Amino acid sequence: MPYDPTRDPLKGLASSLSSPARQLTRITPADGADLATYAKALWVYVPEDVAGGVATIRITPVAGGDAETVDVLALPGLQPLPPCQVRRVWATGTSTGLAIYALADR
């Protein structure tokens, strides 16, 4: 069944960081490769058995240079990362075994 705009009460809302995401995509971290669509935010699922009990997600914010990174820490469970638009999630420096989801409006 295709998308039906008559059933979408939020279709006319202006996009903002606090508005509901219109797209959700599971992503695979990759060194040197930007996301196909920059994310308005990221959510991550960290399994209970992550090494050391704390996971690391290495990102490049939208306004950051190609080599600029920020390491964000996350405890086990499903959680949002700090509100920040993201253009790249690095494989190097990101803990393995995570499920990372990108939220976007387009």
C-alpha positions as CSV (number, residue, x, y, z in Angstrom):
1,M,0.0,0.0,0.0
2,P,1.6,3.3,-1.0
3,Y,1.8,6.4,1.2
4,D,-1.5,8.2,1.5
5,P,-1.3,11.9,2.3
6,T,-4.9,12.0,3.3
7,R,-4.1,9.8,6.3
8,D,-1.1,11.9,7.4
9,P,-2.3,14.6,9.9
10,L,1.4,15.9,10.3
11,K,2.3,16.3,6.7
12,G,1.9,20.1,6.7
13,L,3.9,20.7,9.9
14,A,7.2,22.6,9.6
15,S,10.2,20.5,10.4
16,S,12.2,21.2,13.6
17,L,14.5,19.3,15.9
18,S,11.5,18.8,18.3
19,S,9.0,17.7,15.6
20,P,8.4,14.0,15.1
21,A,10.8,12.4,12.5
22,R,9.3,11.5,9.2
23,Q,12.0,8.9,8.4
24,L,13.8,6.3,10.5
25,T,16.7,4.3,9.1
26,R,19.1,1.8,10.6
27,I,22.6,2.8,9.8
28,T,26.0,1.1,9.6
29,P,28.9,3.2,10.8
30,A,31.5,3.9,8.0
31,D,34.8,5.7,8.1
32,G,35.0,8.6,5.7
33,A,31.4,8.2,4.4
34,D,28.6,10.7,5.2
35,L,25.1,9.4,5.8
36,A,22.9,9.4,2.6
37,T,20.6,11.9,4.4
38,Y,22.0,13.8,7.4
39,A,20.2,12.8,10.6
40,K,18.3,15.3,12.7
41,A,19.1,13.0,15.6
42,L,20.3,9.5,16.4
43,W,18.9,6.8,18.7
44,V,21.1,3.8,19.7
45,Y,20.4,0.4,21.2
46,V,23.3,-0.8,23.4
47,P,23.1,-4.5,24.3
48,E,23.6,-5.4,28.0
49,D,26.8,-7.3,27.2
50,V,28.7,-4.3,25.6
51,A,32.4,-4.3,26.6
52,G,33.0,-2.3,29.7
53,G,29.3,-1.5,30.2
54,V,29.4,1.7,28.2
55,A,29.3,2.1,24.4
56,T,31.0,4.8,22.4
57,I,29.5,6.3,19.2
58,R,31.9,8.5,17.2
59,I,30.1,11.1,15.2
60,T,30.8,14.1,13.0
61,P,28.1,16.8,13.5
62,V,26.6,18.5,10.4
63,A,28.7,21.6,10.8
64,G,31.9,19.7,11.7
65,G,34.9,19.3,9.3
66,D,35.7,16.0,7.7
67,A,38.1,15.0,10.4
68,E,36.2,16.5,13.4
69,T,34.7,13.9,15.7
70,V,32.9,13.7,19.0
71,D,32.7,10.5,21.0
72,V,29.3,10.1,22.7
73,L,28.9,7.6,25.5
74,A,25.8,5.4,26.0
75,L,24.7,3.0,28.6
76,P,22.9,-0.3,27.8
77,G,19.4,0.0,26.5
78,L,17.5,2.1,23.8
79,Q,18.1,5.8,24.1
80,P,18.4,9.1,22.1
81,L,21.8,10.6,21.8
82,P,22.2,14.3,22.6
83,P,20.2,16.5,20.2
84,C,22.6,17.1,17.4
85,Q,22.3,16.9,13.6
86,V,24.8,14.2,12.4
87,R,26.4,13.7,9.0
88,R,28.7,10.8,9.8
89,V,28.9,7.9,12.2
90,W,32.4,6.4,12.3
91,A,33.2,2.7,12.4
92,T,36.6,3.4,14.0
93,G,35.9,4.5,17.6
94,T,32.3,3.2,17.6
95,S,31.6,0.2,19.8
96,T,30.6,-3.0,17.9
97,G,27.2,-4.7,18.2
98,L,25.1,-1.5,18.5
99,A,21.9,-0.8,16.6
100,I,22.0,2.9,15.5
101,Y,19.0,4.6,14.0
102,A,19.0,7.9,12.1
103,L,16.0,10.2,12.3
104,A,15.2,12.5,9.4
105,D,12.4,14.6,7.9
106,R,13.0,13.9,4.2
